[in-house]
Amino acid sequence: MELLIVILNKEEFLNDVLSAFVEAGITKGTIIHSEGMGGILAYDMPVFAGLRQLMGDSKKHNNKTILALIKDDSVIPELKKILQDAGVDFARPGNGVMFSVPVKDVMGHNG
């Protein structure tokens, strides 16, 4: 079993990512509204206000973190291809990151 984690920095890709999940057979997950550490430092901590210029954006970033517990990690290569075909490229800086970690013990999962 794997925990698939997507930290999506560009909210405009959310529909494409969720559609790719469904197409790959991943139909259960959790979406968390999140914010990168750089945004907190640059906008909420005055001592780091100089970071705003380095971030290259005039507003805070609202990220989406998607968590999905999957039984069979063989869907991950298929998901990567579907995302690539949809134009969601995590290799491009600023888009986000997708990774998985092994899950040893689960209690309460119904999938």
N, C-alpha and C positions, 0 to 999 in steps of 0.2 A: 504494500500500500504506500502511496506517495501523497504528500501535500504539495499541490501545485500552487505557486504564489506568483501573482502578476502585480507589479507596482506600475500603474499606468500614469505617466506624467501628463499625458495629453488626453483630456476628457473627450475630445472629439473622436477618439478611437474606441470609446467604450462600446458602442453598438456593434462595431466590427468584431471586437474581441469576444463579446458575449455570443454573437452569431457563430463565430468560429468554435467556441466551446460547444455549443449545441450540435453543430455539424460534426464535431469530433466525438460526440456521444457523452459529453460532460454536461449534465443538466442540473446539477446541484452545486451550490457554492454560496459564499458570503461575500458581499461587496461592502467595504469599509471606506468611508470618506477619510482621506488622510492628507497630510501635508509634509513636505520634505523639510528636513532640518535647516536647509539653507533659507527657506522662506521664514521660518520662525526666527532664525538669527538675524536676518536682514530687516524684518518688518516689526518684530515684537521686542527686540532687545536693542535699545538705542546704541549701545556700545559697538554693535556690529553693523550699524546702518550703512557703512561704506560697502558692504557686500551687495547692496542693491545694484550698483553699477556693474559688478562682476556677473550678476545673475542675468543681465541682458534683458530684463523684462520689467515693466513698470507696475506689475501687480503680483500678489501672492499666487502661488500655484496651488490648486486644489486637485490632489491626486486621488486616484481610486486604487484601493488594494483589494484584489480578488483572491479569495482562498477557496480551493476546491480539493476535497479529499477524493482521490481516485484509486480504485482497486488495481488497475492494470496500467502500468506506466508506458505500455506500448502505444497508447493514444497520443503521447507527447510528440513524437516525430510527425504524426499526421496533423496535429494541432499547429505545429510550427509551419508546415507547408500551407495550410489553410490561411493562417495569419499572413504569411508572406504573399500569397496570391491576392489577399484583400488589401495589400499595401501597408500592413502594420509591420514595421521593421524595427525590432528592438536593438539592432546593431547600430541604428542611427542615434547619435547623442541626443538626449533630452526626451526620447519617447518613453523610456521606462525600462523595466527589466522583468524577465520571466525566468523562474527557476523552480525546481522541485527538491524536496527533501524526503528521505525515507521516514515512514511512520511505523514505530514499533508496536505501539499499544493504543487501542481505541476503545473508548467506553461511551456508549450512547449513540453511535452512528447507525443510521437506519438504511444506508445505501448499500 
